[in-house]
Amino acid sequence: MKRKLTWIVWGLGACCLSVPVFAFSLETSLGTNGIDALRLHKTPYNLTGRKIAIGQVEIGRPGKFGIDKAVSKNRSVNIAAVFLRDIPAKSNTGVDSHAYNVAGVMVSTDKRFPGIAPQARLYSSAVGSNKLGQPEECLSAQHIALQNGGDVRAINFSFGEPLNRDPRPEAVLDGNALLTQCIDWSSRVHNVLYAIAGNQGKGGIPIPTDNFNGVNVAFSSRRGGIFNKVDVSNLVATSEAIRQRLAGKEINLGPRRTVAIVAPGSNIPSLNPDGKVNKVTGTSFAAPHVTGTVALLQEFGDRQLRAKKPNWSIASRQHEVMKAVLLNSADKIQDRGDGLRLGMTRTLVNKQNQDWLSSDAYKDPKIPLDAQMGAGHLNAFRAYQQFSAGQWNASQPVPAIGWDYYTVNRGASVEYLLTKPLQPNSFVAITLVWDRLVELQDRNQNNLYDPGEEFRDRGLNNLDLYLLKVDDNNLDNAIVCQSVSEVDSVEHIFCPVPAQGQYKIRVQFRQQVNTATQSYALAWWTVPKR
Protein backbone atom coordinates (compact mmCIF):
# COMPACT_ATOMS: atom_id res chain seq x y z
CA MET A 1 0.00 0.00 0.00
CA LYS A 2 1.22 3.48 -0.82
CA ARG A 3 0.67 6.45 1.42
CA LYS A 4 1.04 10.02 0.19
CA LEU A 5 2.11 12.75 2.57
CA THR A 6 2.29 16.46 1.84
CA TRP A 7 4.50 18.67 3.95
CA ILE A 8 2.67 21.94 4.57
CA VAL A 9 5.36 24.00 6.28
CA TRP A 10 7.08 27.22 5.36
CA GLY A 11 9.58 25.02 3.63
CA LEU A 12 9.71 23.47 0.21
CA GLY A 13 7.26 20.62 -0.17
CA ALA A 14 8.23 17.01 -0.24
CA CYS A 15 6.11 14.26 -1.68
CA CYS A 16 6.77 11.13 0.36
CA LEU A 17 5.64 7.62 -0.57
CA SER A 18 6.31 4.52 1.48
CA VAL A 19 7.93 1.94 -0.79
CA PRO A 20 9.76 -1.37 -0.41
CA VAL A 21 13.37 -0.94 0.64
CA PHE A 22 14.80 -3.27 -2.00
CA ALA A 23 13.70 -0.94 -4.79
CA PHE A 24 16.06 1.82 -3.74
CA SER A 25 19.35 0.10 -4.46
CA LEU A 26 18.94 0.71 -8.18
CA GLU A 27 17.70 4.28 -7.87
CA THR A 28 20.20 6.06 -5.68
CA SER A 29 20.97 9.66 -6.52
CA LEU A 30 24.55 9.21 -5.29
CA GLY A 31 25.59 6.75 -8.01
CA THR A 32 26.72 7.29 -11.58
CA ASN A 33 23.14 8.03 -12.69
CA GLY A 34 22.96 10.78 -10.10
CA ILE A 35 25.84 12.94 -8.84
CA ASP A 36 28.48 10.17 -8.84
CA ALA A 37 29.43 10.75 -5.19
CA LEU A 38 29.65 7.10 -4.13
CA ARG A 39 32.84 6.80 -6.16
CA LEU A 40 34.44 9.41 -3.92
CA HIS A 41 33.56 7.39 -0.80
CA LYS A 42 35.75 4.53 -2.01
CA THR A 43 39.47 3.96 -2.47
CA PRO A 44 41.57 5.76 -3.58
CA TYR A 45 39.58 8.87 -2.74
CA ASN A 46 38.12 7.93 0.66
CA LEU A 47 36.14 11.17 0.92
CA THR A 48 33.20 11.08 3.33
CA GLY A 49 33.20 14.63 4.73
CA ARG A 50 35.34 13.66 7.71
CA LYS A 51 35.85 16.57 10.18
CA ILE A 52 34.08 19.04 7.87
CA ALA A 53 31.30 21.11 9.43
CA ILE A 54 28.16 21.88 7.45
CA GLY A 55 24.88 23.42 8.56
CA GLN A 56 21.12 23.25 8.17
CA VAL A 57 18.42 25.85 8.87
CA GLU A 58 14.71 25.05 8.67
CA ILE A 59 11.49 25.74 10.53
CA GLY A 60 11.90 22.42 12.36
CA ARG A 61 14.97 20.33 13.05
CA PRO A 62 16.09 16.72 12.73
CA GLY A 63 15.97 14.56 15.81
CA LYS A 64 19.25 13.88 17.59
CA PHE A 65 19.92 10.50 19.15
CA GLY A 66 20.16 10.78 22.94
CA ILE A 67 18.00 13.91 23.05
CA ASP A 68 14.82 13.08 21.16
CA LYS A 69 12.59 10.04 21.63
CA ALA A 70 11.54 10.21 17.97
CA VAL A 71 14.92 8.80 16.93
CA SER A 72 15.56 6.56 19.95
CA LYS A 73 15.58 3.49 17.71
CA ASN A 74 17.38 5.06 14.79
CA ARG A 75 21.01 6.26 14.88
CA SER A 76 21.51 6.51 11.15
CA VAL A 77 21.47 10.31 10.94
CA ASN A 78 24.11 11.63 13.30
CA ILE A 79 23.74 15.33 14.14
CA ALA A 80 26.61 17.21 15.81
CA ALA A 81 24.30 19.68 17.59
CA VAL A 82 20.73 20.97 17.39
CA PHE A 83 19.44 24.43 18.26
CA LEU A 84 16.32 26.51 18.55
CA ARG A 85 17.51 29.61 16.74
CA ASP A 86 20.59 30.56 18.81
CA ILE A 87 20.10 28.43 21.93
CA PRO A 88 20.38 24.66 22.49
CA ALA A 89 17.25 22.79 21.48
CA LYS A 90 15.03 21.28 24.15
CA SER A 91 14.42 17.55 24.14
CA ASN A 92 11.51 16.33 22.05
CA THR A 93 10.57 19.79 20.76
CA GLY A 94 10.72 21.07 17.21
CA VAL A 95 11.58 17.67 15.71
CA ASP A 96 10.41 17.56 12.10
CA SER A 97 10.42 14.69 9.61
CA HIS A 98 11.12 17.01 6.66
CA ALA A 99 14.27 18.34 8.36
CA TYR A 100 15.29 14.78 9.20
CA ASN A 101 14.86 13.67 5.58
CA VAL A 102 17.00 16.60 4.40
CA ALA A 103 19.68 15.86 6.99
CA GLY A 104 19.73 12.23 5.89
CA VAL A 105 20.56 13.19 2.31
CA MET A 106 23.68 14.87 3.70
CA VAL A 107 24.92 12.73 6.60
CA SER A 108 23.05 9.41 6.80
CA THR A 109 25.33 6.55 7.87
CA ASP A 110 22.84 3.87 6.87
CA LYS A 111 24.74 1.36 4.74
CA ARG A 112 21.82 0.93 2.35
CA PHE A 113 21.20 4.64 1.88
CA PRO A 114 24.29 6.60 2.88
CA GLY A 115 24.35 10.36 2.87
CA ILE A 116 26.61 12.23 0.50
CA ALA A 117 28.98 13.13 3.33
CA PRO A 118 28.17 10.57 6.05
CA GLN A 119 31.02 11.62 8.33
CA ALA A 120 30.51 15.38 8.10
CA ARG A 121 29.55 17.29 11.24
CA LEU A 122 26.03 18.65 10.74
CA TYR A 123 24.79 21.54 12.89
CA SER A 124 21.06 22.20 12.64
CA SER A 125 18.90 25.07 13.85
CA ALA A 126 15.13 25.26 13.93
CA VAL A 127 13.56 28.68 13.51
CA GLY A 128 10.80 27.24 15.66
CA SER A 129 7.56 28.47 14.14
CA ASN A 130 6.23 29.59 10.80
CA LYS A 131 4.71 32.54 12.66
CA LEU A 132 8.20 33.94 13.12
CA GLY A 133 9.90 35.79 10.31
CA GLN A 134 13.10 36.82 8.61
CA PRO A 135 14.88 38.28 11.69
CA GLU A 136 14.62 34.93 13.47
CA GLU A 137 15.64 33.07 10.31
CA CYS A 138 18.69 35.31 9.92
CA LEU A 139 19.57 34.79 13.59
CA SER A 140 19.38 31.02 13.09
CA ALA A 141 21.61 31.14 10.01
CA GLN A 142 24.19 33.30 11.79
CA HIS A 143 24.24 30.94 14.79
CA ILE A 144 24.92 27.94 12.57
CA ALA A 145 27.65 29.84 10.68
CA LEU A 146 29.42 30.44 13.99
CA GLN A 147 29.52 26.77 15.03
CA ASN A 148 32.64 24.60 14.96
CA GLY A 149 34.74 27.57 15.97
CA GLY A 150 33.31 29.63 13.13
CA ASP A 151 34.44 27.07 10.56
CA VAL A 152 31.30 25.90 8.76
CA ARG A 153 31.84 25.39 5.03
CA ALA A 154 28.26 25.23 3.71
CA ILE A 155 24.74 25.77 5.05
CA ASN A 156 21.62 24.18 3.62
CA PHE A 157 18.35 26.11 3.26
CA SER A 158 15.51 23.74 2.37
CA PHE A 159 12.82 26.25 3.17
CA GLY A 160 11.85 29.77 2.19
CA GLU A 161 9.90 32.83 3.25
CA PRO A 162 6.67 33.83 1.45
CA LEU A 163 6.93 37.15 -0.33
CA ASN A 164 3.53 38.19 1.01
CA ARG A 165 4.96 38.07 4.53
CA ASP A 166 7.79 40.44 3.70
CA PRO A 167 7.18 43.72 5.59
CA ARG A 168 8.44 45.95 2.77
CA PRO A 169 5.67 47.82 0.95
CA GLU A 170 4.98 46.18 -2.44
CA ALA A 171 7.84 43.76 -1.87
CA VAL A 172 9.52 42.17 -4.89
CA LEU A 173 12.43 39.79 -5.41
CA ASP A 174 15.10 42.44 -5.87
CA GLY A 175 17.65 41.00 -3.45
CA ASN A 176 16.75 43.38 -0.64
CA ALA A 177 14.57 41.32 1.67
CA LEU A 178 16.22 41.15 5.09
CA LEU A 179 16.81 37.39 4.89
CA THR A 180 18.28 37.65 1.40
CA GLN A 181 20.65 40.42 2.49
CA CYS A 182 21.51 38.34 5.56
CA ILE A 183 22.51 35.39 3.35
CA ASP A 184 24.75 37.56 1.18
CA TRP A 185 26.29 39.24 4.24
CA SER A 186 26.91 35.94 6.02
CA SER A 187 28.39 34.36 2.88
CA ARG A 188 31.12 36.99 2.89
CA VAL A 189 31.64 37.59 6.62
CA HIS A 190 31.48 33.94 7.70
CA ASN A 191 32.91 32.54 4.45
CA VAL A 192 30.19 29.94 4.00
CA LEU A 193 28.45 28.73 0.84
CA TYR A 194 24.66 28.75 1.17
CA ALA A 195 22.82 26.09 -0.85
CA ILE A 196 19.31 27.46 -1.33
CA ALA A 197 16.41 25.27 -2.41
CA GLY A 198 14.86 26.83 -5.51
CA ASN A 199 11.18 27.67 -5.81
CA GLN A 200 8.73 25.11 -7.14
CA GLY A 201 5.08 24.52 -7.98
CA LYS A 202 3.12 27.77 -7.85
CA GLY A 203 5.80 29.48 -5.80
CA GLY A 204 4.92 31.16 -2.56
CA ILE A 205 8.30 30.70 -0.84
CA PRO A 206 10.83 32.59 -2.99
CA ILE A 207 12.88 34.44 -0.34
CA PRO A 208 15.93 34.10 -0.28
CA THR A 209 16.18 32.76 -3.84
CA ASP A 210 16.96 36.34 -4.90
CA ASN A 211 20.40 36.11 -3.25
CA PHE A 212 23.60 36.84 -5.15
CA ASN A 213 26.29 35.00 -3.17
CA GLY A 214 24.73 31.57 -2.60
CA VAL A 215 23.84 28.72 -4.96
CA ASN A 216 20.16 28.29 -5.89
CA VAL A 217 19.31 24.70 -6.71
CA ALA A 218 16.62 23.37 -9.07
CA PHE A 219 15.80 19.66 -9.09
CA SER A 220 16.02 16.95 -11.70
CA SER A 221 14.04 13.79 -12.32
CA ARG A 222 15.00 10.55 -14.03
CA ARG A 223 14.65 9.63 -17.68
CA GLY A 224 15.76 6.11 -18.45
CA GLY A 225 17.04 5.82 -14.89
CA ILE A 226 19.35 8.85 -15.24
CA PHE A 227 18.82 12.19 -13.50
CA ASN A 228 18.93 14.35 -16.61
CA LYS A 229 15.75 16.42 -16.85
CA VAL A 230 14.65 19.56 -15.01
CA ASP A 231 11.54 18.39 -13.16
CA VAL A 232 8.28 19.97 -14.26
CA SER A 233 7.56 21.11 -10.69
CA ASN A 234 10.37 23.66 -10.73
CA LEU A 235 8.97 27.18 -10.97
CA VAL A 236 10.48 28.80 -14.05
CA ALA A 237 9.14 31.41 -16.45
CA THR A 238 9.03 29.40 -19.67
CA SER A 239 7.61 32.16 -21.87
CA GLU A 240 7.84 35.93 -22.07
CA ALA A 241 4.21 36.31 -20.96
CA ILE A 242 4.79 34.17 -17.87
CA ARG A 243 8.09 35.90 -17.19
CA GLN A 244 6.43 39.30 -17.14
CA ARG A 245 3.65 38.04 -14.89
CA LEU A 246 6.02 36.43 -12.38
CA ALA A 247 8.90 38.94 -12.50
CA GLY A 248 9.61 40.28 -9.04
CA LYS A 249 6.91 38.11 -7.49
CA GLU A 250 8.09 34.54 -7.89
CA ILE A 251 11.31 35.03 -9.90
CA ASN A 252 14.02 37.67 -9.71
CA LEU A 253 13.19 41.18 -10.78
CA GLY A 254 14.91 42.06 -14.08
CA PRO A 255 17.12 39.81 -16.22
CA ARG A 256 19.21 38.33 -13.38
CA ARG A 257 18.91 34.55 -13.35
CA THR A 258 17.69 32.62 -10.30
CA VAL A 259 18.83 29.02 -10.81
CA ALA A 260 22.56 28.29 -10.52
CA ILE A 261 22.65 24.48 -10.71
CA VAL A 262 20.43 21.39 -10.91
CA ALA A 263 20.65 18.38 -8.59
CA PRO A 264 18.58 15.21 -8.07
CA GLY A 265 15.32 15.82 -6.24
CA SER A 266 12.70 13.40 -7.53
CA ASN A 267 11.85 10.18 -5.66
CA ILE A 268 14.93 10.31 -3.46
CA PRO A 269 15.19 7.45 -0.91
CA SER A 270 15.23 8.98 2.56
CA LEU A 271 15.05 7.82 6.16
CA ASN A 272 12.30 8.97 8.51
CA PRO A 273 12.98 9.47 12.24
CA ASP A 274 11.42 6.05 12.96
CA GLY A 275 13.85 4.37 10.57
CA LYS A 276 11.32 3.74 7.83
CA VAL A 277 12.36 4.59 4.28
CA ASN A 278 10.39 6.96 2.07
CA LYS A 279 10.78 8.50 -1.32
CA VAL A 280 10.83 12.27 -1.18
CA THR A 281 10.56 14.87 -3.91
CA GLY A 282 11.31 18.58 -4.20
CA THR A 283 14.05 21.19 -4.35
CA SER A 284 14.29 20.61 -0.58
CA PHE A 285 16.20 17.45 -1.42
CA ALA A 286 18.23 18.81 -4.32
CA ALA A 287 19.90 21.50 -2.19
CA PRO A 288 21.47 19.03 0.32
CA HIS A 289 23.13 17.24 -2.60
CA VAL A 290 25.08 20.46 -3.13
CA THR A 291 25.80 20.97 0.57
CA GLY A 292 27.04 17.41 0.97
CA THR A 293 29.24 17.69 -2.11
CA VAL A 294 30.91 20.76 -0.62
CA ALA A 295 31.81 18.67 2.44
CA LEU A 296 33.53 16.05 0.25
CA LEU A 297 35.50 18.67 -1.65
CA GLN A 298 36.50 20.48 1.52
CA GLU A 299 37.75 17.29 3.10
CA PHE A 300 39.99 16.80 0.07
CA GLY A 301 41.16 20.41 0.19
CA ASP A 302 42.05 20.21 3.86
CA ARG A 303 43.92 16.97 3.17
CA GLN A 304 45.98 18.76 0.52
CA LEU A 305 46.71 21.63 2.92
CA ARG A 306 47.87 19.29 5.70
CA ALA A 307 50.19 17.56 3.23
CA LYS A 308 51.47 20.97 2.07
CA LYS A 309 50.84 20.09 -1.54
CA PRO A 310 51.98 22.60 -4.17
CA ASN A 311 49.34 24.83 -5.75
CA TRP A 312 47.17 24.69 -2.62
CA SER A 313 46.37 27.44 -0.16
CA ILE A 314 43.62 28.31 2.30
CA ALA A 315 41.90 29.97 -0.65
CA SER A 316 40.54 26.46 -1.25
CA ARG A 317 38.15 27.16 1.65
CA GLN A 318 36.63 30.24 0.03
CA HIS A 319 32.91 30.01 -0.68
CA GLU A 320 33.45 31.72 -4.05
CA VAL A 321 35.88 28.95 -5.04
CA MET A 322 33.36 26.27 -4.13
CA LYS A 323 30.67 28.00 -6.16
CA ALA A 324 32.93 28.41 -9.20
CA VAL A 325 34.08 24.78 -9.00
CA LEU A 326 30.55 23.37 -8.70
CA LEU A 327 29.16 25.45 -11.55
CA ASN A 328 32.11 24.98 -13.90
CA SER A 329 32.13 21.19 -13.51
CA ALA A 330 28.37 20.77 -13.97
CA ASP A 331 27.14 18.43 -16.71
CA LYS A 332 25.56 20.03 -19.79
CA ILE A 333 26.09 17.92 -22.92
CA GLN A 334 27.17 14.28 -22.83
CA ASP A 335 30.67 13.67 -24.12
CA ARG A 336 30.93 11.42 -27.18
CA GLY A 337 33.90 9.57 -25.72
CA ASP A 338 36.56 11.74 -27.37
CA GLY A 339 36.84 14.16 -24.45
CA LEU A 340 35.97 17.19 -26.56
CA ARG A 341 32.97 17.92 -24.34
CA LEU A 342 35.10 17.76 -21.22
CA GLY A 343 34.04 14.23 -20.29
CA MET A 344 30.53 15.29 -19.32
CA THR A 345 28.38 12.31 -18.38
CA ARG A 346 24.85 13.37 -19.37
CA THR A 347 22.83 15.73 -21.50
CA LEU A 348 20.58 17.76 -19.25
CA VAL A 349 17.29 18.99 -20.74
CA ASN A 350 14.76 21.51 -19.54
CA LYS A 351 10.98 21.16 -19.25
CA GLN A 352 10.64 21.55 -23.01
CA ASN A 353 13.29 18.83 -23.61
CA GLN A 354 15.76 21.41 -24.92
CA ASP A 355 19.44 21.10 -24.02
CA TRP A 356 21.99 23.75 -23.03
CA LEU A 357 23.09 24.33 -26.62
CA SER A 358 19.54 25.53 -27.38
CA SER A 359 19.50 27.99 -24.50
CA ASP A 360 19.82 31.76 -24.58
CA ALA A 361 22.70 31.38 -22.13
CA TYR A 362 24.67 29.57 -24.83
CA LYS A 363 23.81 32.08 -27.52
CA ASP A 364 23.79 35.44 -25.69
CA PRO A 365 27.02 36.64 -23.98
CA LYS A 366 24.96 38.86 -21.65
CA ILE A 367 23.20 35.81 -20.17
CA PRO A 368 25.59 33.55 -18.19
CA LEU A 369 23.11 30.98 -16.83
CA ASP A 370 20.07 29.20 -18.23
CA ALA A 371 16.78 30.12 -16.58
CA GLN A 372 15.92 26.47 -15.84
CA MET A 373 19.26 24.66 -15.86
CA GLY A 374 21.64 27.25 -14.44
CA ALA A 375 25.15 26.06 -15.36
CA GLY A 376 24.04 22.42 -15.63
CA HIS A 377 23.65 19.32 -13.47
CA LEU A 378 25.68 18.74 -10.30
CA ASN A 379 28.36 16.07 -10.70
CA ALA A 380 30.36 15.50 -7.51
CA PHE A 381 33.10 13.50 -9.20
CA ARG A 382 33.63 16.09 -11.93
CA ALA A 383 33.67 18.75 -9.21
CA TYR A 384 36.44 16.76 -7.54
CA GLN A 385 38.35 16.64 -10.82
CA GLN A 386 37.97 20.41 -11.23
CA PHE A 387 38.98 21.16 -7.64
CA SER A 388 41.85 18.66 -7.42
CA ALA A 389 43.60 20.38 -10.35
CA GLY A 390 44.70 22.99 -7.83
CA GLN A 391 45.12 26.74 -7.65
CA TRP A 392 47.07 28.53 -10.37
CA ASN A 393 47.64 32.27 -10.52
CA ALA A 394 48.25 34.51 -13.50
CA SER A 395 51.95 35.06 -12.79
CA GLN A 396 52.82 32.07 -14.96
CA PRO A 397 51.12 29.98 -17.69
CA VAL A 398 48.35 27.79 -16.28
CA PRO A 399 47.38 24.17 -17.03
CA ALA A 400 44.32 23.02 -18.95
CA ILE A 401 42.23 22.61 -15.78
CA GLY A 402 42.46 24.68 -12.62
CA TRP A 403 41.08 27.43 -10.40
CA ASP A 404 42.22 30.61 -8.72
CA TYR A 405 41.16 33.05 -6.01
CA TYR A 406 42.53 36.53 -6.60
CA THR A 407 41.71 40.25 -6.84
CA VAL A 408 41.33 42.69 -9.70
CA ASN A 409 41.45 46.48 -9.52
CA ARG A 410 39.01 48.95 -11.04
CA GLY A 411 39.61 49.41 -14.77
CA ALA A 412 42.23 46.66 -14.82
CA SER A 413 42.26 43.05 -15.96
CA VAL A 414 43.96 39.78 -15.00
CA GLU A 415 45.00 37.36 -17.76
CA TYR A 416 45.65 33.63 -17.52
CA LEU A 417 47.74 32.23 -20.38
CA LEU A 418 46.96 28.57 -21.05
CA THR A 419 50.21 26.61 -21.27
CA LYS A 420 49.27 24.40 -24.20
CA PRO A 421 47.37 25.13 -27.42
CA LEU A 422 43.75 23.98 -27.31
CA GLN A 423 42.28 21.13 -29.32
CA PRO A 424 40.17 22.31 -32.27
CA ASN A 425 36.40 21.71 -31.84
CA SER A 426 36.84 21.05 -28.14
CA PHE A 427 34.70 22.91 -25.61
CA VAL A 428 35.93 25.33 -22.98
CA ALA A 429 34.16 25.88 -19.65
CA ILE A 430 35.10 28.94 -17.58
CA THR A 431 33.28 30.35 -14.54
CA LEU A 432 33.88 33.63 -12.73
CA VAL A 433 32.27 34.26 -9.32
CA TRP A 434 32.31 37.27 -6.99
CA ASP A 435 30.18 38.66 -4.16
CA ARG A 436 27.60 41.37 -3.84
CA LEU A 437 28.73 43.63 -0.97
CA VAL A 438 26.18 43.68 1.86
CA GLU A 439 27.14 45.24 5.19
CA LEU A 440 25.54 44.95 8.62
CA GLN A 441 24.37 48.18 10.20
CA ASP A 442 25.66 47.09 13.59
CA ARG A 443 24.05 49.40 16.13
CA ASN A 444 25.66 47.88 19.22
CA GLN A 445 29.01 47.18 17.54
CA ASN A 446 29.13 43.53 18.62
CA ASN A 447 29.89 42.26 15.09
CA LEU A 448 26.72 40.16 15.20
CA TYR A 449 23.30 40.48 13.67
CA ASP A 450 20.69 41.21 16.34
CA PRO A 451 16.94 41.30 15.62
CA GLY A 452 15.98 44.88 14.89
CA GLU A 453 19.19 45.62 13.02
CA GLU A 454 19.30 46.04 9.26
CA PHE A 455 21.69 45.55 6.36
CA ARG A 456 23.02 47.93 3.76
CA ASP A 457 23.24 46.84 0.13
CA ARG A 458 26.32 48.40 -1.47
CA GLY A 459 25.67 46.69 -4.77
CA LEU A 460 27.61 44.52 -7.17
CA ASN A 461 30.76 45.48 -9.04
CA ASN A 462 30.63 44.54 -12.72
CA LEU A 463 33.22 42.00 -13.88
CA ASP A 464 33.44 40.46 -17.36
CA LEU A 465 35.02 37.26 -18.64
CA TYR A 466 36.73 36.51 -21.98
CA LEU A 467 38.46 33.72 -23.85
CA LEU A 468 40.97 35.35 -26.21
CA LYS A 469 43.35 34.34 -28.97
CA VAL A 470 46.89 35.16 -27.88
CA ASP A 471 48.27 35.99 -31.33
CA ASP A 472 45.76 38.70 -32.27
CA ASN A 473 46.26 42.21 -30.90
CA ASN A 474 42.89 43.43 -32.16
CA LEU A 475 40.50 42.83 -29.26
CA ASP A 476 37.44 42.42 -31.45
CA ASN A 477 39.17 39.75 -33.51
CA ALA A 478 40.82 38.14 -30.50
CA ILE A 479 37.58 37.43 -28.63
CA VAL A 480 36.54 33.82 -29.08
CA CYS A 481 33.89 33.76 -26.34
CA GLN A 482 32.72 36.19 -23.70
CA SER A 483 30.35 36.49 -20.77
CA VAL A 484 29.43 40.09 -20.08
CA SER A 485 26.30 40.19 -17.92
CA GLU A 486 25.57 43.57 -16.38
CA VAL A 487 23.48 42.22 -13.49
CA ASP A 488 24.73 38.79 -12.39
CA SER A 489 27.42 37.87 -9.85
CA VAL A 490 28.48 35.00 -12.12
CA GLU A 491 30.00 35.02 -15.59
CA HIS A 492 30.07 31.69 -17.40
CA ILE A 493 31.51 30.58 -20.73
CA PHE A 494 30.80 27.28 -22.45
CA CYS A 495 31.84 27.36 -26.08
CA PRO A 496 33.78 25.43 -28.75
CA VAL A 497 37.32 26.31 -29.77
CA PRO A 498 37.30 27.23 -33.48
CA ALA A 499 40.92 26.40 -34.28
CA GLN A 500 44.16 25.17 -32.80
CA GLY A 501 46.11 27.94 -31.19
CA GLN A 502 47.27 29.63 -28.03
CA TYR A 503 44.53 31.06 -25.81
CA LYS A 504 44.18 33.08 -22.63
CA ILE A 505 41.45 33.88 -20.13
CA ARG A 506 40.81 37.48 -19.15
CA VAL A 507 39.00 38.75 -16.04
CA GLN A 508 38.04 42.39 -16.58
CA PHE A 509 36.86 44.84 -13.88
CA ARG A 510 34.38 46.71 -16.04
CA GLN A 511 32.51 49.01 -13.66
CA GLN A 512 33.00 49.98 -10.02
CA VAL A 513 29.88 50.09 -7.84
CA ASN A 514 31.37 49.66 -4.37
CA THR A 515 35.04 48.99 -3.60
CA ALA A 516 37.88 49.65 -6.07
CA THR A 517 39.35 46.16 -5.57
CA GLN A 518 37.25 43.05 -6.13
CA SER A 519 38.01 39.51 -4.94
CA TYR A 520 36.92 36.75 -7.31
CA ALA A 521 37.11 33.02 -7.92
CA LEU A 522 37.83 31.59 -11.36
CA ALA A 523 37.57 27.99 -12.55
CA TRP A 524 38.43 26.70 -16.02
CA TRP A 525 38.36 23.37 -17.87
CA THR A 526 39.84 23.05 -21.35
CA VAL A 527 41.18 20.34 -23.67
CA PRO A 528 44.86 20.75 -24.67
CA LYS A 529 46.16 19.81 -28.11
CA ARG A 530 46.96 16.12 -28.27
Stockholm file with secondary structure:
# STOCKHOLM 1.0

chainA/1-530         MKRKLTWIVWGLGACCLSVPVFAFSLETSLGTNGIDALRLHKTPYNLTGRKIAIGQVEIGRPGKFGIDKAVSKNRSVNIAAVFLRDIPAKSNTGVDSHAYNVAGVMVSTDKRFPGIAPQARLYSSAVGSNKLGQPEECLSAQHIALQNGGDVRAINFSFGEPLNRDPRPEAVLDGNALLTQCIDWSSRVHNVLYAIAGNQGKGGIPIPTDNFNGVNVAFSSRRGGIFNKVDVSNLVATSEAIRQRLAGKEINLGPRRTVAIVAPGSNIPSLNPDGKVNKVTGTSFAAPHVTGTVALLQEFGDRQLRAKKPNWSIASRQHEVMKAVLLNSADKIQDRGDGLRLGMTRTLVNKQNQDWLSSDAYKDPKIPLDAQMGAGHLNAFRAYQQFSAGQWNASQPVPAIGWDYYTVNRGASVEYLLTKPLQPNSFVAITLVWDRLVELQDRNQNNLYDPGEEFRDRGLNNLDLYLLKVDDNNLDNAIVCQSVSEVDSVEHIFCPVPAQGQYKIRVQFRQQVNTATQSYALAWWTVPKR
#=GR chainA/1-530 SS CCCEEECCSSBCCCEEEECCGGGGGGCCTTSTTTTCCHHHHSTTTCCSCTTCEEEEEESSBCCCTTTCGGGTTCCSBCCSEEEETTEECCTTSSBCHHHHHHHHHHHBCCSSSCCSSTTSEEEEEECCCTTSCHHHHHHHHHHHHTHHHHCCCEEEECBCBCGGGCCSTTCCSSSCSHHHHHHHHHHHHTTCEEEEECCBTTCSCCBTTTCSSSEEEEEEEEETTEEEEECTTBCCCCSHHHHHHHBTTTBCSSSCCCCCEEEECSSEEEECTTSCEEEECSHHHHHHHHHHHHHHHHHHHHHHHHTTCTTCCGGGGCHHHHHHHHHHTCBCSCCCSSSTTTTCCCCCBCTTSCBGGGSHHHHCTTCCSBTTTBTCBCCHHHHHHHHHTCBCCTTSCBCSEEEEEEEEETTCEEEEEBSSCBCTTCEEEEEEECCCCEEEECTTCSSSCCTTCEEEECCCCEEEEEEEETTCCCHHHHEEEEECCSSCSEEEEEEECCSSBCEEEEEEEEECSSCSEEEEEEEEECCBCC
#=GC SS_cons         CCCEEECCSSBCCCEEEECCGGGGGGCCTTSTTTTCCHHHHSTTTCCSCTTCEEEEEESSBCCCTTTCGGGTTCCSBCCSEEEETTEECCTTSSBCHHHHHHHHHHHBCCSSSCCSSTTSEEEEEECCCTTSCHHHHHHHHHHHHTHHHHCCCEEEECBCBCGGGCCSTTCCSSSCSHHHHHHHHHHHHTTCEEEEECCBTTCSCCBTTTCSSSEEEEEEEEETTEEEEECTTBCCCCSHHHHHHHBTTTBCSSSCCCCCEEEECSSEEEECTTSCEEEECSHHHHHHHHHHHHHHHHHHHHHHHHTTCTTCCGGGGCHHHHHHHHHHTCBCSCCCSSSTTTTCCCCCBCTTSCBGGGSHHHHCTTCCSBTTTBTCBCCHHHHHHHHHTCBCCTTSCBCSEEEEEEEEETTCEEEEEBSSCBCTTCEEEEEEECCCCEEEECTTCSSSCCTTCEEEECCCCEEEEEEEETTCCCHHHHEEEEECCSSCSEEEEEEECCSSBCEEEEEEEEECSSCSEEEEEEEEECCBCC
//
